[in-house]
Amino acid sequence: MSSAIPPVILSDEPGSFAWGVFHERHPRLVRQVIDALPYGPAERQRLEQLLVESTTGVLTPLDESAHDHEQWQEWGRDLFGLPWGEAPFLWAESYFYRRLLEATGYFAPGAWQGIDPFAPFKNAELAGAAVDDELAALGDMVSLPAEERGERLLLSALWGNRADLGFKITAADDDLRPLGVLIDDSPRLWTELATVADSRVCLVADNAAGELLPDLVLIDHLLVNGLAAQVVLYVKPYPYYVSDATMADVLATVRRLRRAHEPAAEQIGRRLWQAMSGGTVLVRTHPFFCAPLPFHDMPADLRSELSGAAMTILKGDLNYRRLVGDRLWPATTPFTEVAAHFSSPVTTLRTLKSDVAVGIDASTVAEVDAHDDAWRTSGKHAVIQVHIGTDKP
């Protein structure tokens, strides 16, 4: 790289975005989880204890009885015993959600085993008026030329990420109004997909409900228009963060499409169901998608799966942080420098909701700095960034 690697982001600085996640967002989240499901005294006590530990205490390991105890011991071998704020933000945030599942009884034998603590939020959003509007809008797109329809669907998938349920917990209404795309490499994406015949496209999902719906509609568009021969959709193996998509969320969203009153939406749902049955849409997962590590540390089997893709589309803020590294990069750091390690050509569809930003030219940085000192975290701005490889323009 052209300069020294900057430090990883920590959450120990009061007033910083990362500090606010632990001291403002997580307490509100725990209150909402407790209110959404009738957890008993033991589960509630564990959730309260997690809040205290994660804001004022030190990192403690999982119980030895946990199925992934040894894995987390390896991941946290140099971190356990430190204050939470002194661990890398990406690591600590991931561990918080792993511990939240432990507190609610998700992994332990018992009545709460396998119960998604975020399901009430996801279900309410999927059944809500905003999704009704998304479904109705699909009918308006039918008459559009394929290229224009593709552009609109891509932007829908991009901006669907601006207000995931975790972000909504602390965002004011004004924070949910998108102002603009700072980088738009979408022409390179469309050119690459049109060039590679019989291609396999991978899409690594982020959030469920209102964001997963445009992701699935985009997948249908790629297949119907011959821009992909097969799409592999990667989801989380279990609930992670607040609204991250699992297989259960995929099925719920496809059902929502199939049962829509809008004929265009119903047809998309039917095609997706058939594509999943026939293998042109494969839904897969991997434990690494819930790991507290950057994609640079991706295990060999997952790297091999992705390496044959004509394009991997990474959705959302967390996948972006894992791709480029959750560090205090200068915003002008070239995207190609920090994304070149990925095992296939890669496209990021990401609204900015954390401190990480790369690949933005100096004049754009100066402009947004002058108008919005929280542009990196407010969700008002977005990027579509593409890295294909050094052998292509």
C-alpha positions in Angstrom: 0.0 0.0 0.0 1.0 3.6 -0.6 1.1 4.5 3.1 1.3 3.0 6.6 -1.7 1.0 7.7 -3.7 3.1 10.2 -4.9 1.9 13.6 -8.0 -0.2 14.1 -11.0 1.5 15.4 -11.7 1.1 19.1 -14.7 2.2 21.2 -12.9 3.6 24.2 -13.2 7.3 23.3 -16.3 9.0 24.8 -18.3 10.8 22.1 -16.9 8.7 19.3 -19.3 6.8 17.0 -18.0 3.5 18.2 -18.4 4.5 21.9 -22.0 5.6 21.1 -22.8 2.2 19.8 -22.0 0.6 23.1 -23.2 3.3 25.4 -26.3 4.5 23.5 -27.4 2.1 20.8 -26.9 -1.2 22.7 -28.8 -0.2 25.9 -31.8 0.9 23.7 -31.5 -2.4 21.8 -31.6 -4.5 24.9 -34.7 -2.6 26.2 -36.4 -3.3 22.9 -35.4 -7.0 22.9 -36.8 -7.3 26.5 -40.0 -5.6 25.5 -40.5 -7.6 22.3 -40.5 -11.1 23.7 -41.6 -12.4 27.2 -38.2 -13.5 28.3 -38.1 -14.8 31.9 -36.1 -13.4 34.8 -33.0 -15.4 34.0 -32.8 -14.2 30.4 -33.5 -10.6 31.5 -30.9 -10.7 34.2 -28.3 -12.0 31.7 -29.1 -9.3 29.3 -28.7 -6.6 32.0 -25.4 -8.1 33.1 -24.2 -8.0 29.5 -24.9 -4.3 29.3 -23.0 -3.6 32.5 -20.0 -5.7 31.4 -19.8 -4.3 27.9 -19.9 -0.7 29.1 -17.9 -0.8 32.4 -16.3 -4.2 32.6 -13.8 -6.4 30.9 -14.2 -9.0 28.2 -14.9 -12.5 29.6 -14.9 -15.7 27.6 -17.9 -17.8 26.8 -18.7 -20.6 29.2 -16.7 -23.8 28.4 -20.0 -25.6 27.7 -20.7 -23.3 24.7 -20.5 -25.0 21.3 -18.1 -22.4 20.0 -16.1 -21.8 23.2 -12.8 -23.0 21.7 -13.3 -20.9 18.5 -13.9 -17.7 20.5 -10.9 -18.5 22.7 -8.8 -18.5 19.6 -10.3 -15.3 18.2 -10.0 -13.6 21.6 -6.8 -15.0 22.9 -5.1 -11.6 23.3 -8.3 -9.7 24.2 -10.1 -11.5 27.1 -9.4 -9.6 30.3 -9.2 -6.2 28.5 -11.9 -3.5 28.9 -14.4 -3.9 26.1 -13.4 -0.5 24.7 -9.8 -1.5 24.2 -10.7 -4.4 21.8 -11.1 -3.7 18.1 -14.6 -2.2 17.5 -15.4 -4.8 14.9 -14.4 -7.6 17.3 -16.2 -6.2 20.3 -19.4 -5.5 18.5 -19.5 -9.0 17.0 -18.9 -10.5 20.4 -21.6 -8.4 21.9 -24.2 -10.0 19.6 -22.8 -13.4 20.2 -23.2 -12.8 24.0 -26.7 -11.4 23.5 -27.7 -14.7 21.9 -26.2 -16.6 24.8 -28.1 -14.4 27.2 -31.5 -15.1 25.5 -30.9 -18.8 25.5 -30.6 -19.1 21.7 -28.0 -21.8 21.7 -28.8 -23.6 25.0 -31.2 -26.5 25.3 -34.5 -25.2 26.5 -37.7 -23.3 25.4 -35.8 -20.3 23.9 -33.4 -22.4 21.9 -33.4 -21.2 18.2 -35.7 -18.3 18.9 -34.5 -15.2 17.0 -34.6 -12.3 19.5 -34.8 -9.9 16.6 -37.6 -11.7 14.8 -40.4 -9.3 16.1 -38.6 -6.4 14.5 -38.0 -8.1 11.2 -41.5 -9.4 11.0 -43.1 -6.1 11.7 -41.0 -4.4 9.0 -41.7 -7.1 6.5 -45.5 -6.7 7.1 -45.4 -2.9 7.2 -46.5 -0.2 4.8 -43.0 0.6 3.6 -42.7 -2.9 2.1 -46.2 -2.6 0.7 -45.0 0.5 -1.2 -41.9 -1.4 -2.4 -44.1 -4.2 -3.8 -46.4 -1.7 -5.5 -43.5 0.1 -7.1 -42.4 -3.1 -8.8 -45.5 -2.8 -11.1 -44.4 0.6 -12.2 -41.1 -0.8 -13.4 -42.4 -3.4 -15.7 -42.6 -1.1 -18.7 -39.1 0.3 -18.3 -36.2 -0.8 -20.5 -34.1 -3.5 -18.9 -31.1 -1.2 -18.4 -33.1 1.5 -16.7 -34.9 -1.1 -14.6 -31.6 -2.6 -13.5 -30.3 0.8 -12.5 -33.3 1.5 -10.4 -33.2 -1.9 -8.7 -29.5 -1.5 -7.9 -30.2 1.9 -6.3 -33.1 0.3 -4.4 -30.8 -2.4 -3.1 -28.2 0.3 -2.2 -30.6 2.7 -0.3 -32.4 -0.2 1.3 -29.3 -0.5 3.5 -29.5 3.1 4.8 -31.9 2.3 7.6 -31.3 -1.2 9.0 -33.1 -1.8 12.2 -29.9 -1.3 14.3 -29.4 2.1 12.7 -33.0 3.1 13.3 -32.7 2.6 17.0 -30.7 5.8 17.4 -31.3 7.7 14.2 -33.5 10.7 14.0 -36.0 11.0 11.1 -33.7 13.5 9.4 -30.9 11.0 9.5 -32.9 8.6 7.2 -33.0 11.0 4.2 -30.4 10.0 1.7 -28.6 12.9 0.1 -26.4 11.3 -2.6 -24.1 8.7 -3.9 -20.5 9.8 -3.4 -19.0 7.1 -5.7 -21.0 5.4 -8.5 -19.0 2.6 -10.2 -22.2 0.9 -11.4 -21.3 1.2 -15.1 -18.3 -1.0 -14.4 -20.5 -3.6 -12.7 -23.0 -3.7 -15.6 -20.2 -3.9 -18.1 -18.5 -6.8 -16.3 -21.8 -8.8 -15.9 -22.6 -8.3 -19.6 -19.2 -9.4 -20.7 -18.8 -12.7 -18.8 -21.0 -15.4 -20.2 -22.7 -18.1 -18.1 -21.5 -16.4 -15.0 -22.0 -17.1 -11.3 -22.7 -14.1 -9.2 -22.5 -14.1 -5.4 -24.4 -11.7 -3.2 -23.5 -11.5 0.4 -26.6 -10.2 2.1 -26.8 -7.8 5.0 -30.2 -7.0 6.5 -33.5 -8.8 6.3 -37.0 -7.5 5.6 -37.1 -4.2 3.7 -33.5 -4.5 2.6 -33.5 -8.2 1.6 -36.6 -7.6 -0.6 -34.8 -5.4 -3.2 -31.8 -7.7 -3.0 -34.0 -10.6 -4.1 -35.6 -8.5 -6.8 -32.2 -7.6 -8.1 -31.2 -11.3 -8.1 -34.3 -12.0 -10.2 -33.4 -9.2 -12.6 -29.9 -10.6 -13.1 -31.2 -14.0 -14.0 -34.1 -12.9 -16.2 -31.9 -10.6 -18.2 -29.0 -13.1 -18.7 -26.6 -11.1 -16.5 -26.0 -14.2 -14.4 -26.5 -17.9 -15.0 -26.6 -18.6 -11.3 -26.7 -16.5 -8.2 -25.4 -17.7 -4.8 -27.0 -15.8 -1.9 -25.0 -15.9 1.3 -26.8 -15.3 4.6 -25.9 -15.5 8.3 -26.0 -19.0 9.9 -27.8 -17.5 12.9 -29.2 -14.1 14.0 -26.4 -11.6 14.1 -26.5 -7.9 14.8 -30.1 -6.6 14.8 -31.6 -7.4 11.5 -29.1 -9.5 9.6 -30.7 -12.0 7.1 -30.8 -15.7 7.8 -32.4 -18.5 5.7 -35.7 -18.0 7.6 -35.7 -14.4 6.5 -35.1 -15.4 2.9 -38.1 -17.7 3.0 -40.3 -15.1 4.6 -39.4 -12.5 2.0 -40.0 -14.8 -0.9 -43.3 -15.8 0.6 -44.2 -12.1 0.9 -43.4 -11.6 -2.8 -45.5 -14.6 -3.8 -48.5 -13.5 -1.8 -48.3 -9.8 -3.0 -51.4 -8.3 -4.6 -49.1 -6.6 -7.2 -48.8 -9.1 -10.1 -45.2 -8.1 -10.9 -44.2 -8.8 -7.3 -46.0 -12.1 -7.3 -44.3 -13.2 -10.5 -40.9 -12.3 -9.1 -41.7 -14.4 -6.0 -42.8 -17.3 -8.1 -39.7 -17.1 -10.3 -37.4 -17.0 -7.2 -39.1 -20.0 -5.7 -38.6 -21.9 -8.9 -35.0 -20.7 -9.2 -34.3 -21.9 -5.6 -35.9 -25.3 -6.4 -34.0 -25.6 -9.6 -30.6 -24.5 -8.4 -30.2 -21.3 -10.3 -30.5 -19.5 -7.0 -28.5 -21.2 -4.2 -28.8 -20.0 -0.6 -25.7 -20.7 1.4 -24.1 -19.7 4.7 -20.8 -20.2 6.5 -19.7 -19.7 10.2 -17.3 -17.1 9.1 -20.1 -14.6 8.3 -20.6 -14.4 12.1 -16.9 -14.1 12.9 -15.3 -11.0 14.4 -12.7 -10.8 11.7 -12.1 -9.0 8.4 -12.5 -10.8 5.1 -8.7 -10.8 4.7 -8.8 -13.7 7.3 -11.4 -15.6 5.3 -10.9 -19.4 5.6 -9.7 -21.4 2.6 -13.0 -23.2 1.9 -15.1 -20.0 1.8 -12.4 -18.2 -0.2 -12.5 -21.1 -2.7 -16.3 -20.9 -3.0 -16.1 -17.2 -3.9 -13.1 -17.4 -6.1 -15.0 -18.7 -9.1 -17.6 -15.9 -9.1 -17.7 -13.4 -12.0 -18.7 -10.9 -9.3 -19.4 -10.9 -5.6 -21.7 -8.2 -4.4 -21.2 -7.2 -0.8 -24.2 -5.5 0.8 -24.1 -3.1 3.7 -21.8 -1.4 6.2 -20.5 -4.4 8.1 -19.5 -6.3 5.0 -17.7 -3.1 3.8 -15.8 -2.8 7.1 -14.8 -6.4 6.8 -13.7 -6.0 3.2 -11.4 -2.9 3.6 -10.6 -3.3 7.3 -12.2 -1.5 10.2 -9.5 1.1 10.5 -9.1 4.9 10.5 -8.3 5.1 6.8 -7.9 8.4 5.2 -11.0 8.7 3.0 -8.8 9.2 -0.1 -7.2 5.8 0.4 -7.6 4.0 -3.0 -10.4 1.4 -2.8 -8.4 -1.0 -5.1 -5.5 -1.1 -2.5 -7.7 -2.3 0.3 -10.1 -4.5 -1.7 -7.5 -6.3 -4.0 -7.1 -9.2 -1.5 -10.7 -10.4 -2.1 -10.9 -13.7 -4.0 -13.2 -12.5 -6.8 -14.1 -9.2 -8.5 -16.1 -7.4 -5.9 -18.9 -4.7 -5.8 -19.9 -2.9 -2.6 -23.4 -1.5 -2.1 -23.1 0.5 1.1 -24.6 3.4 2.9 -22.2 5.1 5.2 -23.0 4.3 8.9 -19.6 4.0 10.5 -16.3 5.8 10.5 -14.7 3.7 7.7 -14.6 5.3 4.2 -12.1 4.8 1.4 -11.8 5.5 -2.3 -13.3 9.0 -2.2 -11.5 11.8 -4.0 -10.2 14.8 -2.1 -12.6 17.3 -3.6 -15.6 15.2 -2.6 -14.3 14.8 0.9 -13.8 18.5 1.2 -17.4 19.1 0.0 -19.1 16.7 2.4 -16.8 17.8 5.3 -18.0 21.4 4.7 -21.7 20.5 4.8 -22.0 17.5 7.2 -19.4 16.7 9.8 -21.1 13.3 10.5 -21.3 12.2 6.8 -19.4 9.0 7.6 -22.0 7.8 10.1 -25.3 9.5 9.3 -26.6 7.1 6.6 -27.2 10.1 4.3 -24.5 9.1 1.8 -23.6 5.9 -0.1 -21.1 4.4 -2.3 -21.1 1.8 -5.1 -17.5 0.7 -5.5 -16.1 -1.9 -7.8 -12.8 -3.7 -8.0 -12.4 -6.1 -10.9 -8.6 -6.8 -11.0 -5.4 -5.4 -12.3 -5.7 -7.0 -15.7 -8.9 -5.1 -16.5 -9.5 -1.4 -17.0 
